[in-house]
Amino acid sequence: MLESLSSKLRESIEKITRLAIVDKKDVEELVKEIQRSLLSSDIDVKLVFQLSESIKNRAFEKIPTGISRKEHVVKVVYEELTKILGEKKPTIELKPKKILMVGLFGSGKTSSSAKLARFYQKKGLKTGLICCDTVRPAAFEQLQQLSEKINVPFFGIKNEKNSSKVLTEGLKKMNTDIIIVDSSGRNALDEELIDEIKKINEILKPDEKILVIPADIGQAAKQQAEKFHEALNITDVLVTKMDATAKGGGALTACYQTGAKVKFITVGETPNDLELYDPEKFVARLIGFPDLETLLEKVRSVTDEKKAEKIISGDFTIDDFISQIDDIGKVGSFSQIMDMIGMGKIGKRFGEKNLDVQQEKMKKWKHIIKSMSFEERANPEIINSSRIRRIALGSGTTETEVRELFANYNKIKKMMKNLSPGKLKRGGMGGLMRQLGM
């Protein structure tokens, strides 16, 4: 997430935290570095200088009891960044409603519609998708496939050009708590698009009108948000591609400047990669504070509690082992997970390529296990050299990779049986990671 901006901000803050005493010159240097970081992320110049003045003015105000000057400065930076990136977390009402998704071509509107459906589905609400994008040729197939993938009802009429007709028929057939309508896009917000969206809006009478904007357009998000708001009175904004561009900060602040609330962000390509946008958590992750709440929420959404208990007790089979690895993959990449627990710097030190290598190894492990017989999965101790050769051949891997899987399985099984809160505390997270081969 905004890796370059995050890295620069963290470096700037670390310089301050290493100082014994913080003076005016140090704060001015910090502000200059923050300015450079924000401007490189396509954040509006006026907003950057407004933030700079606020930090300088507040840095030497009276310090609250119990914290040092440098801790106060870091707190001020955190609070001021949060202000320009949205300030408050939006509220989510878990009740039946109709949602209209709007946006231009290339914004990620269709995939975001499915991600939003998955978001509410995980909250326990029955969700359905209606394809009213009658302009883009592949929109029907894409939304239909995504609906099947997340197992939610879908309605559309293939090759039908009248979006109002599609919507009218869809509303008759859709019996769900949440109805999400994917509307047509265009290369620009022209009269044709405005007329079509207004007709759909009149028929649907949506509770929420969400504008989908890609993060890679940076400050241009401001103009887009203003135009859509003027034409449709949008209620919320969803920013896509936050994981793939350095301009995400520009898009978020641009929306904030228009008064449009960013409600959701997407941070990947899978249906689970949509998050409720919380400026406080977002800034915390940017500058290296842990975001354990988001991590735990992700873990809860993908984890089978009974299997997790078996892993923790050390009483698990090789099938349970690989199932948990699958669940970890659904939570996010290793670098994303380390970032959320506040260990992004250690992850960078370890190297993203090395983290990717670890993840690729785990993918191979799944192929290896599929090549094992039921008897071998239940009793891995019976596996000898000839069986290892057969498994390696069947899975398209090497004998070394097969042996590595078993070594890690046995190591983690032993570690979980011996692990206690006291041992974990003494060994620290670094010790745990070393035991996992990282």
C-alpha positions as CSV (number, residue, x, y, z in Angstrom):
1,M,0.0,0.0,0.0
2,L,1.7,3.2,-1.2
3,E,5.0,1.5,-0.6
4,S,7.2,4.4,-1.6
5,L,5.3,7.0,0.4
6,S,5.2,4.7,3.4
7,S,8.9,4.0,3.3
8,K,9.8,7.7,3.1
9,L,7.5,8.7,5.9
10,R,8.8,6.0,8.1
11,E,12.4,7.0,7.5
12,S,11.6,10.6,8.4
13,I,9.9,9.6,11.6
14,E,12.7,7.2,12.6
15,K,15.2,10.1,12.3
16,I,13.2,12.1,14.9
17,T,12.8,9.1,17.2
18,R,16.5,8.5,17.3
19,L,17.3,12.0,18.5
20,A,17.9,12.6,22.2
21,I,16.4,16.2,22.0
22,V,14.2,17.6,19.3
23,D,14.6,21.2,18.4
24,K,13.0,23.6,15.9
25,K,15.6,22.8,13.3
26,D,14.9,19.1,13.5
27,V,11.1,19.7,13.1
28,E,11.7,21.9,10.1
29,E,13.9,19.1,8.5
30,L,11.2,16.6,9.3
31,V,8.6,18.8,7.6
32,K,10.7,19.2,4.5
33,E,11.1,15.5,4.2
34,I,7.3,14.9,4.6
35,Q,6.6,17.6,2.0
36,R,8.8,15.8,-0.5
37,S,7.2,12.5,0.3
38,L,3.6,13.8,-0.1
39,L,4.3,15.8,-3.3
40,S,5.8,12.6,-4.9
41,S,2.5,10.9,-4.1
42,D,0.7,13.5,-6.1
43,I,-0.9,15.3,-3.2
44,D,-2.1,18.8,-3.8
45,V,0.6,21.5,-3.1
46,K,-1.7,23.7,-1.1
47,L,-2.8,20.8,1.1
48,V,0.9,19.8,1.7
49,F,1.8,23.3,2.8
50,Q,-1.3,23.5,5.0
51,L,-0.2,20.3,6.7
52,S,3.4,21.5,7.0
53,E,2.3,24.7,8.8
54,S,0.0,22.7,11.2
55,I,2.9,20.4,12.1
56,K,5.3,23.3,12.8
57,N,2.7,25.2,14.8
58,R,1.7,22.2,17.0
59,A,5.2,20.7,17.4
60,F,6.1,23.0,20.3
61,E,2.8,23.4,22.0
62,K,2.4,22.2,25.6
63,I,3.3,18.5,25.8
64,P,0.6,16.2,27.4
65,T,1.8,14.6,30.7
66,G,3.7,11.3,30.3
67,I,5.2,11.7,26.8
68,S,8.4,13.2,25.4
69,R,8.8,16.0,22.9
70,K,9.7,13.6,20.1
71,E,6.8,11.4,20.9
72,H,4.5,14.4,20.8
73,V,5.9,15.4,17.3
74,V,5.2,11.9,15.9
75,K,1.7,12.1,17.4
76,V,1.2,15.5,15.7
77,V,2.4,14.1,12.3
78,Y,0.0,11.2,12.7
79,E,-3.0,13.4,13.6
80,E,-2.3,16.0,10.8
81,L,-1.9,13.3,8.1
82,T,-5.1,11.7,9.3
83,K,-7.0,15.0,8.9
84,I,-6.0,15.4,5.2
85,L,-6.7,11.8,4.4
86,G,-10.3,11.7,5.5
87,E,-10.2,12.2,9.3
88,K,-13.1,10.0,10.4
89,K,-14.0,6.4,9.7
90,P,-17.3,6.0,7.8
91,T,-20.2,4.1,9.3
92,I,-21.7,0.9,7.8
93,E,-25.3,0.1,8.3
94,L,-25.9,-3.6,8.1
95,K,-29.5,-3.5,6.9
96,P,-31.3,-4.1,3.6
97,K,-30.5,-1.5,0.9
98,K,-29.9,-0.8,-2.7
99,I,-26.5,0.4,-4.0
100,L,-25.8,2.0,-7.3
101,M,-22.1,1.7,-8.6
102,V,-21.0,4.4,-11.0
103,G,-17.7,5.3,-12.6
104,L,-15.8,5.7,-15.9
105,F,-14.1,2.9,-18.0
106,G,-11.1,1.4,-16.4
107,S,-12.0,2.3,-12.8
108,G,-12.5,-1.3,-11.7
109,K,-16.3,-0.7,-11.2
110,T,-17.4,-4.3,-12.1
111,S,-14.8,-6.1,-10.0
112,S,-15.5,-3.7,-7.1
113,S,-19.2,-4.5,-7.3
114,A,-18.4,-8.1,-6.7
115,K,-15.9,-7.2,-3.9
116,L,-18.6,-5.1,-2.2
117,A,-21.1,-8.0,-2.5
118,R,-18.5,-10.2,-0.8
119,F,-18.0,-7.6,1.9
120,Y,-21.7,-7.6,2.9
121,Q,-21.9,-11.4,2.4
122,K,-19.2,-11.8,5.1
123,K,-21.3,-9.6,7.4
124,G,-24.1,-12.1,7.1
125,L,-26.4,-10.3,4.6
126,K,-27.8,-12.0,1.5
127,T,-26.4,-10.0,-1.4
128,G,-27.3,-9.9,-5.2
129,L,-25.7,-8.3,-8.3
130,I,-27.5,-6.8,-11.3
131,C,-25.5,-6.1,-14.4
132,C,-26.8,-2.8,-16.0
133,D,-23.5,-2.2,-17.8
134,T,-24.9,-2.6,-21.3
135,V,-22.0,-0.7,-23.0
136,R,-18.9,-2.7,-22.2
137,P,-19.0,-6.0,-24.2
138,A,-17.4,-8.2,-21.5
139,A,-19.2,-6.7,-18.5
140,F,-22.0,-9.3,-18.4
141,E,-19.7,-12.3,-18.5
142,Q,-17.3,-10.7,-16.0
143,L,-19.9,-9.9,-13.4
144,Q,-21.6,-13.3,-13.9
145,Q,-18.3,-15.2,-13.3
146,L,-17.5,-13.1,-10.3
147,S,-21.0,-13.8,-8.9
148,E,-20.5,-17.5,-9.3
149,K,-17.1,-17.3,-7.6
150,I,-18.5,-15.7,-4.5
151,N,-21.8,-17.6,-4.7
152,V,-24.2,-14.7,-4.8
153,P,-27.4,-14.3,-7.0
154,F,-26.8,-12.6,-10.4
155,F,-29.1,-11.0,-12.9
156,G,-28.4,-9.6,-16.4
157,I,-29.7,-9.8,-19.9
158,K,-27.0,-10.6,-22.4
159,N,-26.8,-8.3,-25.5
160,E,-29.7,-6.1,-24.1
161,K,-28.8,-2.5,-24.7
162,N,-31.6,-0.9,-22.6
163,S,-30.2,-0.7,-19.1
164,S,-33.5,0.5,-17.7
165,K,-35.2,-2.6,-18.9
166,V,-32.5,-4.8,-17.4
167,L,-32.9,-3.1,-14.0
168,T,-36.7,-3.3,-14.0
169,E,-36.6,-7.1,-14.7
170,G,-33.7,-7.6,-12.2
171,L,-35.5,-5.9,-9.4
172,K,-38.5,-8.2,-9.9
173,K,-36.4,-11.3,-9.6
174,M,-33.8,-10.2,-7.0
175,N,-34.9,-11.3,-3.5
176,T,-31.8,-10.3,-1.4
177,D,-31.0,-8.0,1.5
178,I,-28.5,-6.0,-0.5
179,I,-28.9,-5.3,-4.2
180,I,-25.8,-3.9,-5.9
181,V,-26.3,-2.5,-9.5
182,D,-23.3,-2.2,-11.8
183,S,-24.0,0.6,-14.2
184,S,-22.4,1.5,-17.5
185,G,-19.2,3.5,-17.8
186,R,-17.8,5.8,-20.5
187,N,-14.4,7.3,-21.3
188,A,-15.8,10.6,-19.9
189,L,-18.8,11.9,-18.0
190,D,-20.8,12.9,-21.0
191,E,-24.5,13.7,-21.5
192,E,-25.3,10.2,-22.7
193,L,-23.8,8.7,-19.5
194,I,-25.5,11.2,-17.2
195,D,-28.9,10.5,-18.9
196,E,-28.5,6.8,-18.5
197,I,-27.4,6.9,-14.9
198,K,-30.2,9.3,-14.0
199,K,-32.8,6.9,-15.5
200,I,-31.3,4.0,-13.5
201,N,-31.3,6.2,-10.4
202,E,-34.9,7.0,-10.8
203,I,-36.0,3.4,-11.2
204,L,-33.7,2.0,-8.4
205,K,-34.1,4.8,-5.9
206,P,-30.8,3.7,-4.3
207,D,-29.9,4.1,-0.6
208,E,-26.3,4.6,-1.6
209,K,-24.6,5.9,-4.8
210,I,-21.0,4.9,-4.8
211,L,-18.5,6.5,-7.2
212,V,-15.6,4.1,-8.1
213,I,-12.3,5.9,-8.8
214,P,-8.9,4.3,-9.6
215,A,-6.1,5.5,-7.3
216,D,-3.7,5.9,-10.2
217,I,-5.4,9.0,-11.4
218,G,-4.1,10.9,-8.4
219,Q,-5.3,14.5,-8.1
220,A,-7.6,14.1,-11.1
221,A,-9.9,12.3,-8.7
222,K,-11.0,15.7,-7.5
223,Q,-12.5,16.8,-10.8
224,Q,-14.1,13.4,-11.4
225,A,-15.7,13.4,-7.9
226,E,-17.0,16.9,-8.3
227,K,-18.6,16.2,-11.7
228,F,-20.3,12.9,-10.6
229,H,-21.5,14.6,-7.4
230,E,-23.0,17.4,-9.4
231,A,-24.8,15.1,-11.8
232,L,-25.9,12.4,-9.3
233,N,-25.3,13.6,-5.7
234,I,-23.1,10.6,-4.9
235,T,-23.1,9.4,-1.3
236,D,-19.7,7.7,-1.1
237,V,-16.4,7.0,-3.0
238,L,-14.6,3.6,-3.5
239,V,-10.9,4.0,-4.5
240,T,-9.5,1.0,-6.4
241,K,-5.9,-0.1,-7.1
242,M,-4.5,1.2,-3.8
243,D,-1.9,-1.6,-3.9
244,A,-0.6,-0.8,-7.3
245,T,0.2,2.9,-7.5
246,A,2.2,5.7,-5.8
247,K,-0.6,8.2,-6.5
248,G,-3.1,6.8,-4.0
249,G,-2.5,9.5,-1.5
250,G,-3.4,12.1,-4.2
251,A,-6.7,10.4,-5.0
252,L,-7.7,10.1,-1.3
253,T,-6.9,13.7,-0.4
254,A,-8.5,15.0,-3.7
255,C,-11.8,13.3,-2.6
256,Y,-11.4,14.7,0.9
257,Q,-11.1,18.2,-0.7
258,T,-14.4,17.8,-2.5
259,G,-16.2,16.7,0.7
260,A,-16.8,13.3,-0.8
261,K,-16.4,10.5,1.8
262,V,-14.1,7.6,0.8
263,K,-15.9,4.6,2.2
264,F,-14.0,1.7,0.7
265,I,-10.6,1.0,-0.8
266,T,-9.4,-2.1,-2.7
267,V,-6.0,-3.5,-2.0
268,G,-5.7,-6.5,-4.4
269,E,-7.4,-8.5,-7.0
270,T,-9.3,-11.2,-5.1
271,P,-13.0,-10.8,-3.9
272,N,-11.7,-10.4,-0.3
273,D,-9.4,-7.5,-1.1
274,L,-11.8,-4.7,-0.2
275,E,-11.5,-2.8,3.1
276,L,-13.6,-0.2,4.9
277,Y,-11.5,2.9,4.6
278,D,-10.4,4.1,8.1
279,P,-8.1,7.1,7.8
280,E,-6.6,6.5,11.3
281,K,-5.7,2.9,10.5
282,F,-4.5,3.9,7.0
283,V,-2.1,6.5,8.3
284,A,-1.0,4.2,11.2
285,R,0.1,1.6,8.6
286,L,1.7,4.2,6.4
287,I,4.0,5.4,9.2
288,G,4.6,1.9,10.6
289,F,2.1,1.5,13.5
290,P,0.5,-1.9,13.7
291,D,-3.0,-2.5,12.4
292,L,-3.9,-5.7,14.3
293,E,-7.6,-5.1,14.2
294,T,-7.7,-5.3,10.4
295,L,-5.5,-8.3,10.4
296,L,-7.6,-10.2,13.0
297,E,-10.8,-9.3,11.0
298,K,-9.2,-10.8,7.9
299,V,-8.1,-13.9,9.7
300,R,-11.5,-14.4,11.2
301,S,-13.2,-14.2,7.8
302,V,-11.1,-17.0,6.3
303,T,-10.2,-19.3,9.2
304,D,-11.9,-22.5,10.3
305,E,-11.7,-22.2,14.1
306,K,-11.6,-26.0,14.7
307,K,-8.7,-26.4,12.3
308,A,-6.9,-23.4,13.9
309,E,-7.3,-25.0,17.3
310,K,-5.7,-28.2,16.0
311,I,-2.8,-26.2,14.6
312,I,-2.3,-24.3,17.9
313,S,-2.3,-27.6,19.9
314,G,0.2,-29.2,17.5
315,D,-2.2,-32.1,16.8
316,F,-2.7,-31.6,13.1
317,T,-2.3,-33.7,9.9
318,I,-0.5,-32.7,6.8
319,D,-3.9,-31.8,5.2
320,D,-4.7,-29.5,8.1
321,F,-1.2,-27.9,7.7
322,I,-1.7,-27.1,4.0
323,S,-5.3,-25.9,4.7
324,Q,-4.0,-23.3,7.1
325,I,-1.4,-22.2,4.5
326,D,-4.3,-21.6,2.1
327,D,-6.0,-19.5,4.8
328,I,-2.9,-17.4,5.3
329,G,-2.8,-16.8,1.5
330,K,-6.4,-15.5,1.7
331,V,-5.5,-13.0,4.4
332,G,-2.8,-11.4,2.2
333,S,0.8,-11.6,1.0
334,F,3.5,-12.0,3.6
335,S,4.6,-8.4,3.1
336,Q,1.0,-7.2,3.7
337,I,0.7,-9.3,6.8
338,M,4.0,-8.1,8.2
339,D,3.0,-4.5,7.5
340,M,-0.3,-4.9,9.4
341,I,1.6,-6.3,12.5
342,G,3.9,-3.3,12.4
343,M,6.9,-5.3,11.1
344,G,7.0,-3.9,7.6
345,K,10.6,-2.7,8.2
346,I,11.8,-6.2,9.1
347,G,10.0,-7.5,6.1
348,K,11.8,-5.0,3.9
349,R,15.1,-6.0,5.6
350,F,14.3,-9.7,4.9
351,G,13.6,-8.7,1.3
352,E,10.3,-8.7,-0.6
353,K,11.9,-11.2,-3.1
354,N,12.7,-13.5,-0.3
355,L,9.2,-13.2,1.1
356,D,7.9,-14.0,-2.4
357,V,10.2,-17.1,-2.5
358,Q,8.7,-18.3,0.8
359,Q,5.2,-17.9,-0.7
360,E,6.1,-19.7,-3.9
361,K,7.4,-22.6,-1.8
362,M,4.1,-22.9,-0.1
363,K,2.3,-23.0,-3.5
364,K,4.6,-25.9,-4.5
365,W,3.8,-27.7,-1.2
366,K,0.1,-27.9,-2.2
367,H,1.1,-29.7,-5.4
368,I,3.4,-32.0,-3.5
369,I,0.6,-33.0,-1.0
370,K,-1.9,-33.6,-3.9
371,S,0.6,-36.1,-5.3
372,M,0.7,-38.1,-2.0
373,S,-1.6,-41.0,-1.3
374,F,-4.3,-40.9,1.5
375,E,-2.1,-43.3,3.5
376,E,1.0,-41.0,3.2
377,R,-1.0,-37.9,4.2
378,A,-2.3,-39.6,7.3
379,N,1.1,-41.1,8.2
380,P,3.9,-39.1,6.7
381,E,6.5,-41.1,8.7
382,I,6.1,-44.0,6.2
383,I,7.5,-41.9,3.4
384,N,10.9,-43.2,2.4
385,S,13.3,-42.3,-0.4
386,S,11.4,-44.2,-3.2
387,R,8.1,-42.6,-2.2
388,I,9.8,-39.1,-2.2
389,R,11.0,-39.7,-5.7
390,R,7.5,-40.7,-6.8
391,I,5.9,-37.7,-5.1
392,A,8.5,-35.3,-6.6
393,L,7.9,-36.7,-10.1
394,G,4.1,-36.6,-9.7
395,S,4.1,-33.0,-8.5
396,G,6.7,-31.6,-10.9
397,T,9.0,-30.6,-8.0
398,T,12.4,-31.8,-6.8
399,E,13.2,-34.3,-4.1
400,T,14.8,-31.5,-2.1
401,E,11.5,-29.5,-2.2
402,V,9.5,-32.6,-1.0
403,R,12.0,-33.1,1.9
404,E,11.8,-29.4,2.7
405,L,8.0,-29.6,3.0
406,F,8.2,-32.5,5.5
407,A,11.0,-30.8,7.5
408,N,8.8,-27.7,7.8
409,Y,5.7,-29.7,8.7
410,N,7.6,-31.5,11.5
411,K,9.4,-28.4,12.7
412,I,6.1,-26.4,13.0
413,K,4.3,-29.3,14.6
414,K,7.0,-29.6,17.3
415,M,7.2,-25.9,17.7
416,M,3.4,-25.6,18.3
417,K,3.4,-28.4,20.9
418,N,6.3,-26.7,22.8
419,L,5.1,-23.2,22.4
420,S,3.8,-21.3,25.4
421,P,3.0,-17.6,25.9
422,G,6.2,-17.3,28.1
423,K,8.4,-18.8,25.4
424,L,6.9,-16.6,22.7
425,K,7.5,-13.6,24.9
426,R,11.1,-14.5,25.5
427,G,11.9,-15.4,21.9
428,G,9.9,-12.5,20.4
429,M,8.4,-12.4,17.0
430,G,11.9,-12.7,15.5
431,G,12.5,-16.0,17.2
432,L,9.2,-17.3,15.9
433,M,10.0,-16.2,12.4
434,R,13.4,-17.9,12.6
435,Q,11.7,-21.1,13.6
436,L,9.5,-20.8,10.5
437,G,12.6,-20.5,8.3
438,M,12.3,-16.8,7.8
